[in-house]
């Protein structure tokens, strides 16, 4: 029998490629196997094509501010949806080509096919068994679609199929208003489609702060019809698909299912590992090592359902790639949680959600962008920022926000949380005028007023002037 491989990587998405990079630094006795198209979910059907669509939508939507700027003729602008989607695909194909370069020259170290575990050190690939010292599972995820809805055929869309459409019908429903649903529904509405969005819950885009949820809901309703709090039911009717939610009814041409993602673990053979599986068929995975129990098996990226985001998948693939070849797995300190939704205004959650914090020991500092100077000059004065700090120490715990260019604020806040900075520390740092970041200083000052200790001996205690154009 042939000598065992050092590791087999199942899945060539972001996590699998990150694992492969580390594995190849240490051994040539490895194999990466992938079923279906190569290239990452992010590049093919996720982050990148959706952002290309969003950029087109926001560029077109800006015409509504032209009159306020003294710019005339905006009413003559039109959105050529087929051309918009063609550009999305062209950009997407370029991003995918970049991802494919990571595996193009692997030769016999890569194989297309279905992998099935036969145990913690044995993998079947299309009928051939391969012995290995370790296994990295990075099989990714797919959109969740109720089986009954598949009967609507190509009128039932997901992120896997949306960007392949040559055009879209004028009426569309989006089911699910998490990060993906919020991004797509707003973008399509801003491109001129009649969009009706539905969610069973009362929160949007991953936010848990009630004030921010209310603010975001009001802003989204300017672009679309939004129904919250009741399950959506679909049925065929003359003229299209009827979507019913509580007392609400709408008939549309197409439906986008944006109800989250499910891990690709069916027929993978996880039951052969001899460890307990939960109701979803998943084993327990240590987030600091990516290891399953004490086995030489590591589960990374979307497939483990921990935090299905590209940067987290890359980190987990890196961890798995190192630990799969190590005599003893290393426990890695994970980065501060950071989630950004590229709606307008941007939505972000930094650190734990406020709903998961101790309300009795947490203070909230808030800032509205309605009257924020820089935001007003750009006709983007909407949204709100909330920062959360520990009452006893003043240490920044996290933030939730819905602000213009919030992606940049979110990064600043994530850096501050990871460095365990206090509200006082941050107030002592530079804030340039006039910038959108000054809204952060406003929120920090609000939090500082609620903390037990005051610091009057340095510039952190410099108060606001009380003039929107100057703060």
N, C-alpha and C positions, 0 to 999 in steps of 0.2 A: 504494500500500500504506500502511496506517495506520502512524503513528509507533510505534516499539517501546515497550513498557512498560519501566519502570525495573527491575521485578523481578516474578517470579511465584513464589509460595510454594505448594508442593505438600504438603498435609497441614495440618490444623487442630487438631492435638493441642497438647501443652504447648510443644514446640519451635516449631511453626508459629505459635502465638499470640504467643509471646515475640518471634519475628522480626517478626511483623506490627506489634506495638506500636512497635518501633524504626523500621520502614520508614515507617509512617504519620506519624511525626514529621517525616519528610524529604521525602515525596512522596505525591501522590494517584494517580500513575500506577503502580498495583500491582494485583495480582490474587492472591487466595488461593483455591485449588481443593481440594476434599475429596471423596473417594469414600467412600460409606457414611455412618454416623451422625456428626453433628457433636458436639463435646464431647470432652474429653480421655480417654485411656485411664485415667488416674488417677481421674478423677471417675466414669466410667461403670462400669469393670470392675476397677479396680486398687486403689490405695491406700485410697480412702475407703470403698467398700462392705466391703472386707476388714477394715478397722479397726472398722467398726460391728459386724461379726460377732464379732470378737475381744473387743470390750468386753462384749457380751452373754455370751459364753462365760466370760470371767474373772469377771464379776459372779456368775454362777451357780456357778462353781467355788469361790468364796469360802465357800460354805456348809460346806465340809469343815473350815474352821478355826473355825467358830462354837462348837463344844463347848469348844475350848481357851480361848476368850474368856469362857466362862461363858454363852453364848447358846444357848438350847434351842429345839428345834422345827425344826431345819434339814431334817430328813428329810421334812417335809411339802412342801418346795419342789419344783416341777416346771418343766421347760423346754417351753414351747409353741413347737415349732420353726416351724410356719407363721407364727406371730405374730412370732417373731424375724426370719425372712426378710422378712416384710412391712415391718417397721421398717427393715431394711437397704435395701430398695428405696425406701422413702419418703425416707430421708436421701440415698440416691444420686441420686434425681431432683432433689432440691434442689441438690445439688452440681453436677449437670450443668446445671441451669438457670443457675447462676452462670457456668459456663464458656461457655454459649451467648451470654450478654450481650455477650461480646467480639466477636461477629460478627453479631449481629442487625441492626445498622443500617449494614452496609457497602454495601448496595444492589448496584450493578453491579460493585463491587470483589470480590465473592465469587461463586463458582459451585460447584454440586455436579456432579461428574462424574469421569471417569477421565483422568488426565494421563499423557502419554507423551512422553518427550524425543525430539526429532528432531535434536538437536545441542545444543551449549552455549548457544545463544541462540534456540532455537526449541522450542516446546512445543505438542503436539496435545492438545486437550481435546474429547473426544467428536466428533472429525472436523473441528474448526476449529483452524487453526494460529495461534499467537500468537507474534509476535516480541518478544524481551525482551533487555535489556542484561545481566541476571543471573537466576539461578535458585537458589532455596532449596528443597532437598528435605528434608522432615520427615514422611515417610510412616509413621513409627512401626513397631510390631512386633505380632506375634500369638503366641498360645501354640503351642508345638511339640507336635504330635500325630502319631505314626506313622500312615501312611495306612491300614494294615491295621486299626487300632483304630477307624477311623471306621465300620466295619461294625456296631459295637455301638450305633450310633444315639444316641438321647437318654440312654442310660445312660453314655455317655462324656462327662464334663464337663470344662470348663476354667474359668478365671476369667471367660471371656466368657459362660458359660451357667450357672454355679453359682448366682449370685444371683437368677436368673430362676425357679428352681425353687420351686413352691408349698410343697413339703416335700422331705425326703430319706429314702431307705430306711434301715433301721436298721444296715446293714452297708455300709461304704464303704472303698475302697482309695485311697491317695494314692501316685502314682508320681512320685518325685523329691522330694528333701529339701533343696533349696536354700531360699532365703528364703521363697518362696511356699509350697512344700510344707510347711515347718515350721510356718508361721503357720496354714495352713488345717487341717492334720491335728490340731494341738493344739486349735484352736478347736472343731472338730466333735466331737472326743472329749470335750471338756469340756461340750458340750451334750447328751451322752448317747449319741452314736452309737458303734458298734463300729468302730474305725478300725484298719486295718492299713496301715503306711507302708513304702515300699520305696525303696531307693537303691542304685545300682550302686557308688558310691564308699564311702569311709570317713570323709568329712567332712560336716558338717551346717551349713546356714544361712550358708555362705560362710566359716566359720572355718577356719583352718589350724593353729592351735596344738593339738597332740595332747591336752594336758591338758584344755583347754576342750572339745574335741570329746567326750572321754570323759565329762566332767561333764554336758554337754548331753544326750548319748545316754541317760545314766542317768535324768535328769529326765524326758525325753520318754517313756521306757518306763513311767513311772508312770501315763501317760494312755492309752497305745496300745501296740499290737504294732509293733515296729520291726525290719525286716530290712535289713541292710546288706551290701554287697560282692558282690552278684550281680544280673544283669539280670532284670527282671520279664518274664514271658511270660503272655499272656492268651489264654483260650479259652472258648467257650461251653460250659456244662455245665448239667444239670438244676438249676434253682433259682437260677441267676445266672451270674456271670462268675467263672471260676477264675483267680486270679493265682498264678503259680508263680515262685519265686525260689530257686535252689539246691534245697535239700531242703525248703523251706517251701511250703506250699499253703494258700490261703484262698479261700473262695467269698463274693462280695460282691454287693450289689444294683447299685451304681454305682461308677465309677472316676473319679478326678480326675487328669488328666494335668497334672503340675506340673514338667515337664522343661525349663523355660526358655522363651525366646521366640526367634522368628526375624524378621528384618527384612522389612518389606513392600516388596520391590524387584522382584518378578516383573513382567514386562511394562512396566517403567518406562522401558526404553530406555537404560540406562546404557552399553550397548555403543556407542551413537552418539557418546559423548564422546571417543572416540579415546584412552583411557588404559587401562593394564592393569587387569584385574579378577582378584581372587583366586578360589579354588575356590568361594567362596560367591556369586560374582558381584558383589563389592563392590570399589570403587576404594579407594586409599589416601587417607585424610582427615587433614589436619593438625589435631590436637586444639586447637592454640592459635589457629587461624584458621577452622576448619571448612571450609577450601577444598580442593577436589579439584585437585591439581596446580597449574597456573597458570591454570586456567580460571575464568570468572566463575560458577562453580557451587559451591554450599556444601551439605554434607550434615550435618544436625544431629539430635540426639535419638536415640531408640532405633534408628532406621534405620541408624546407623553402627556400632552394637554396642559402642561404647567403654565406656560406663558407663550401663546402662539404668535410670536413676533419675530421678525427676521434677525434683529440684533441678539435676541435671546437664543434663537436657534444656532446662530454662529458661535456664540459662547459655549452652548451645550455640545456642539460638535467638536469644538476645540478641547473641551474637558474630556469628552469620550475618547477622542483620538489619542490623547496623552495617557489616559488611565487604562485603555485597552492593552497597552504595551508595557505598562509599569508593573513591577513586582507587587507593589501595594498602592492602591488608588489614592491620589491626593484629594483632599477636601478643599475646594475652591470657595473663596468668598465671592458671592454673587453681587452684581452691581445693583444700585438703587433702581427699583422698578420705575419704568418710564413708558407711558403710552401716549401717543399723539394721534389725533384724528384730524385729517386735513380738510375739514369743513371750513366754511367762512362764517364767523371767525373760527380760528383753530381751537380745538378742544384737547385738553391734556390732563392726565392724572400722573402726579409725581409721588413716588413712595406709596404707602398704603392708602386705601380709600378712607375718606373721613368717616364713612359709616362703620369702619372697622377700628376706629380710634376710641379711646376712653373719653367720653364727652366731659367727664368731671375734671380731667387733668389737661384738657386741650383748649387753647384759645384760638380764635379765628380772626385773622386780619383780612379785610376785604377792600377792594378798590373797584369802582365802576369806571368803565371807559366812555360813558355817555358824554361826559364833559371834559375828557382828557385832551389836553392841548394838541399834541401831535396827531392823535387819532382824528380830531375834528378837522385839521387841515387837509387830511386825506379822504374825508367823507367816510371814515371807517369807525366812527365813534359809537361802538356798541360792544356789549360783552362785559364780563366781570372776572376778576381774579380773587381767589381765596387762598390764603396761606394758613397753615396750621402749625402751632408751636406748643411745646410742653410748658405748662404753666409754671412749674417749679424752676426749671433750668433755662427756659427761653430758647431751647434748641429747636431748630426747624425740623418738623416731622414729615411734612409733605405739602402738597398743594393740589387743588383742582382749579381749572381755569377754562374760560371760554372768551378768548381775546383776539384782537387782530395780531397777526404774526406771533401767536402764542407758542409756536414751535421753538422759538428762540428763548422766550421766557422759561419754557419747560426745561430746556437744557441747563440754563443758569441755575434753576431751582434744584434740579437733580444733582448737579455738582455740589451745591451747598448742602443738600441733605447727606450725600455720601461723605462729605468732609465734616459732618456733624457740627456745622456752624450754627450760631445762635442768631436770633433776630438782631441783637446788638452788633454782632460781627458784620452782618450784612448791611446794616445801616451805616456802618463806618466805611463802607466801600464806595468807589466812585459811581456816580450816576450822572450821565451827561444830559444836558438840556438843549433842545427839546427832543426826547425820544419816547417811544412806547414803553421802554423799560422803566421810565419814571413811575408808571403805574405800580410796579413792584414796590418801589419805595413807599408809595402811599399805603399799600396793603401792610407793609412791614411796620410803618408808623402806627397804623391802627392796632396791630397786634401788640406793639410795644406798650401802648397805653393800658393794656389789660394785664401786663406782667407786673409782678410784685416789686421788682428792682428797677430803679431808674439810673441812668448813667448821664450825668450832667457835665462830665469832665472832658468829653471829647466830641468830635464832630458827629458821632452817631446820634447825639441828642439834638442836632440842628433841626428845628421844627419847620413845618410847611409854612409858606407865606400866605396861603389861603387864596391865592389867585390862580385859577386854572391854567392860564397861559404861562405861568412862571413855575408851577410845581411839576 
